[in-house]
Amino acid sequence: MSKPKLLTVPEYKSVKEVKLPAKETALIVVDMQNDFAHPEGSLYVPSTKSAIPAIVRLLKKARRGGATVVFTQDWHAKDDPEFKIWPVHAVAGTWGAEIIRELQPGPDEPTVKKLRYDAFYGTPLEHLLRLKNIQYLVFCGTVSNICVLHTAGSSALRWFQVVMPADACAALNEFDQQSTIRQVSFLYQGIITTSDGVKFQQENP
């Protein structure tokens, strides 16, 4: 067996602060469900523990600023073909598919149930965003290099501006986290920042 090669992450730009027009911005909370974000979940991602406080801060700022908030929810049938790739998870109607207690959606915040990694695939997500004239999408949640990345990439291909507060996204390991940030920055021309750096700005009266 050959010795593993040490890789260096290419440089990417990160900004300290990004000011976004609240009415044209949506915070997309990706798959923060029990099976991924609770220690007893079937596909628990340990780094979600540190991402949760950052997501809570983003939610408070988005709600206070008047930005749109959308949750995505992995939602599978019991015989979903995806279970040939991954252990059984997020089966429709089960505890594992529920969004974690700390991040419950508000009464006017839609939850988009998705079948695969990409939250635009087979869902009304784009329609919901276009109705509100959304131009900017702030992504947080789990898993960084799977559902977050695929949904962020799909949004960029639809010409939404992607914003990624990296501390609010959880990956299974640091390699996956850094490669995701690099892809979002380089391939999708996304804005990389932190949860504290995201500012939702209201229009002046």
Secondary structure, DSSP 4 states (H G I P E B T S, - for coil): -PPPPP--PPP--B-S-EEEEGGGEEEEEE--BHHHHSTTSTT--TTHHHHHHHHHHHHHHHHHHT-EEEEEEE-B-TT-GGGGTS-S--BTTSGGGSBPGGGPPPTT--EEEESSS-TTTTSSHHHHHHHTT--EEEEEEE-IIIIIHHHHHHHHHTTPEEEEEGGGEE-SSHHHHHHHHHHHHHTS-PEEE-TTTEEEEPPP-
